[in-house]
Amino acid sequence: MQSAPPAVPTVLAAAPLGSQVASTLFASLSRVIRGKPTELRLIIATLLSGGHILVEDVPGVGKTLLAKSLAASIGGTFRRVQGTPDLLPADLTGVAIYRRSTESWHFRPGPLFANVVIVDEINRATPRTQAALLEAMEERQVSVDGTTHPLPDPFFLIATQNPFEHAGTFPLVEGQLDRFSAIFEMGLPDRETERGLLMGDGGAGQLSGLQAVVSPENLARAIQEVRSLHCSEAVANYILDIVTATRHHPEISLGASPRASLGLLAVARGHATTVGQRFVTPDDVKAVAGSVLSHRIILSGGTNVTAARSIMDDVLRSVTVPRG
């Protein structure tokens, strides 16, 4: 017997475009990814914030399936890149080719020129190739042979990696991690969900049936709308209290930066949109703070995202949540 689909946030027809887009994407992703409503809201919140996301976990928990499902749900162009040690920067950005017939150079765009780009197993690419993503993720453009080429709008990059396998991998450096708005783990499904997968309820078998439910134009408009979602002074102060706490925690040598504060507010706005709100609440901030800040703080023993998540839980418990 198949389990019922996860509850989809109720959105009225007159709801803002961002909430409509979030609800539609949630329903589409839930057909494939079962039992993970929190993770689905986080990836949609990150998408609507205009940022990029890194999904990390052990093989077999659905990282790539989630990325493919999101790409299939969004209209426009989609490209997938497999991270390998021999992947070159030009394999991502594109190259300039000389045409003898016209005696001129012609730019051939790489796979980064798409609305949704999946970089699978990003930590198998060399640091040089990883660095080629920096400009694309931050400035939404690539520079080849001194010429700048703008990327499509919207541009959303989803990367995956297995953090527990070190042979033949190149861990992302702090500057690269900082380009991701959020990092989260898929985690194992519960027993009921896994039984459903065994019986054909959700999973890879449903992927081919997904249709694009959001156009790139509407997604771009929704992202602009989310950026102006109301944030009260009390919520802004709550964000400042959290990042300040990371700067004074005894186990953190380098706390969250002002860019991390802005990123936290952006994803919190996206989360508020996924639950149909027209303003940001402290609960939105708390829901995404761990995923947005864990990879942006450096512990006394060095960068360790897994340990940082536990410390961020301590930080959130220590900060008073504004009410009323």
Solvent accessible surface area in square Angstrom, and as a share of the most:
residue,aa,sasa,rsa
1,M,218,0.97
2,Q,109,0.48
3,S,44,0.29
4,A,85,0.66
5,P,98,0.61
6,P,27,0.17
7,A,87,0.67
8,V,61,0.35
9,P,24,0.15
10,T,126,0.73
11,V,40,0.23
12,L,134,0.67
13,A,101,0.78
14,A,90,0.70
15,A,14,0.11
16,P,35,0.22
17,L,33,0.16
18,G,0,0.00
19,S,4,0.03
20,Q,67,0.30
21,V,6,0.04
22,A,1,0.01
23,S,16,0.11
24,T,54,0.32
25,L,0,0.00
26,F,3,0.01
27,A,41,0.32
28,S,7,0.05
29,L,0,0.00
30,S,3,0.02
31,R,117,0.43
32,V,1,0.01
33,I,10,0.05
34,R,26,0.10
35,G,38,0.37
36,K,24,0.10
37,P,49,0.31
38,T,95,0.55
39,E,35,0.16
40,L,1,0.00
41,R,50,0.18
42,L,15,0.07
43,I,0,0.00
44,I,1,0.00
45,A,0,0.00
46,T,0,0.00
47,L,2,0.01
48,L,0,0.00
49,S,12,0.07
50,G,10,0.09
51,G,9,0.09
52,H,4,0.02
53,I,0,0.00
54,L,0,0.00
55,V,0,0.00
56,E,5,0.02
57,D,12,0.06
58,V,56,0.32
59,P,96,0.60
60,G,82,0.79
61,V,20,0.11
62,G,20,0.19
63,K,19,0.08
64,T,34,0.20
65,L,34,0.17
66,L,1,0.00
67,A,0,0.00
68,K,70,0.30
69,S,0,0.00
70,L,0,0.00
71,A,4,0.03
72,A,36,0.28
73,S,0,0.00
74,I,8,0.04
75,G,13,0.13
76,G,54,0.52
77,T,76,0.44
78,F,83,0.35
79,R,115,0.42
80,R,102,0.37
81,V,10,0.06
82,Q,66,0.29
83,G,0,0.00
84,T,46,0.27
85,P,79,0.49
86,D,112,0.58
87,L,24,0.12
88,L,98,0.49
89,P,26,0.16
90,A,41,0.31
91,D,66,0.34
92,L,1,0.01
93,T,17,0.10
94,G,5,0.05
95,V,58,0.33
96,A,30,0.24
97,I,55,0.28
98,Y,103,0.39
99,R,115,0.42
100,R,202,0.74
101,S,104,0.67
102,T,86,0.50
103,E,133,0.60
104,S,50,0.33
105,W,173,0.61
106,H,75,0.33
107,F,36,0.15
108,R,147,0.54
109,P,73,0.46
110,G,7,0.07
111,P,16,0.10
112,L,0,0.00
113,F,41,0.17
114,A,0,0.00
115,N,13,0.07
116,V,2,0.01
117,V,0,0.00
118,I,0,0.00
119,V,2,0.01
120,D,9,0.05
121,E,59,0.26
122,I,1,0.00
123,N,10,0.05
124,R,57,0.21
125,A,3,0.02
126,T,36,0.21
127,P,73,0.46
128,R,170,0.62
129,T,2,0.01
130,Q,6,0.03
131,A,49,0.38
132,A,20,0.16
133,L,2,0.01
134,L,51,0.26
135,E,47,0.21
136,A,0,0.00
137,M,7,0.03
138,E,83,0.37
139,E,103,0.46
140,R,75,0.27
141,Q,45,0.20
142,V,1,0.01
143,S,56,0.36
144,V,20,0.11
145,D,120,0.62
146,G,83,0.79
147,T,72,0.42
148,T,70,0.41
149,H,33,0.15
150,P,106,0.66
151,L,15,0.07
152,P,42,0.26
153,D,115,0.60
154,P,4,0.03
155,F,6,0.02
156,F,4,0.02
157,L,0,0.00
158,I,0,0.00
159,A,0,0.00
160,T,0,0.00
161,Q,17,0.08
162,N,20,0.10
163,P,34,0.21
164,F,115,0.48
165,E,71,0.32
166,H,135,0.60
167,A,84,0.65
168,G,51,0.49
169,T,20,0.12
170,F,68,0.28
171,P,102,0.64
172,L,15,0.08
173,V,91,0.52
174,E,81,0.36
175,G,35,0.34
176,Q,4,0.02
177,L,8,0.04
178,D,23,0.12
179,R,53,0.19
180,F,0,0.00
181,S,14,0.09
182,A,0,0.00
183,I,3,0.01
184,F,9,0.04
185,E,60,0.27
186,M,3,0.01
187,G,28,0.27
188,L,142,0.70
189,P,34,0.21
190,D,88,0.46
191,R,193,0.71
192,E,99,0.44
193,T,16,0.09
194,E,87,0.39
195,R,107,0.39
196,G,5,0.05
197,L,67,0.33
198,L,145,0.72
199,M,119,0.53
200,G,38,0.37
201,D,10,0.05
202,G,8,0.08
203,G,10,0.09
204,A,75,0.58
205,G,68,0.65
206,Q,61,0.27
207,L,40,0.20
208,S,106,0.68
209,G,35,0.34
210,L,13,0.07
211,Q,128,0.57
212,A,60,0.47
213,V,62,0.35
214,V,9,0.05
215,S,42,0.27
216,P,22,0.14
217,E,117,0.52
218,N,52,0.26
219,L,1,0.01
220,A,22,0.17
221,R,147,0.54
222,A,0,0.00
223,I,14,0.07
224,Q,110,0.49
225,E,60,0.27
226,V,3,0.01
227,R,116,0.42
228,S,89,0.58
229,L,22,0.11
230,H,116,0.52
231,C,27,0.16
232,S,41,0.26
233,E,137,0.61
234,A,52,0.41
235,V,6,0.03
236,A,37,0.29
237,N,70,0.36
238,Y,2,0.01
239,I,7,0.04
240,L,95,0.47
241,D,71,0.37
242,I,0,0.00
243,V,1,0.00
244,T,58,0.34
245,A,26,0.20
246,T,0,0.00
247,R,106,0.39
248,H,143,0.64
249,H,32,0.14
250,P,121,0.76
251,E,93,0.42
252,I,14,0.07
253,S,77,0.50
254,L,107,0.53
255,G,13,0.12
256,A,2,0.01
257,S,47,0.30
258,P,99,0.62
259,R,104,0.38
260,A,0,0.00
261,S,15,0.10
262,L,126,0.63
263,G,13,0.13
264,L,0,0.00
265,L,34,0.17
266,A,33,0.26
267,V,0,0.00
268,A,0,0.00
269,R,48,0.17
270,G,0,0.00
271,H,30,0.13
272,A,0,0.00
273,T,6,0.03
274,T,7,0.04
275,V,58,0.33
276,G,38,0.36
277,Q,51,0.22
278,R,150,0.55
279,F,106,0.44
280,V,5,0.03
281,T,28,0.16
282,P,18,0.11
283,D,73,0.38
284,D,3,0.02
285,V,0,0.00
286,K,84,0.36
287,A,58,0.45
288,V,1,0.00
289,A,0,0.00
290,G,20,0.19
291,S,21,0.13
292,V,0,0.00
293,L,0,0.00
294,S,3,0.02
295,H,6,0.03
296,R,33,0.12
297,I,2,0.01
298,I,42,0.21
299,L,16,0.08
300,S,79,0.51
301,G,85,0.82
302,G,29,0.28
303,T,56,0.33
304,N,76,0.39
305,V,22,0.12
306,T,74,0.43
307,A,38,0.30
308,A,0,0.00
309,R,49,0.18
310,S,68,0.44
311,I,13,0.07
312,M,0,0.00
313,D,69,0.36
314,D,56,0.29
315,V,1,0.01
316,L,16,0.08
317,R,174,0.64
318,S,84,0.54
319,V,16,0.09
320,T,117,0.68
321,V,30,0.18
322,P,38,0.24
323,R,167,0.61
324,G,131,1.26
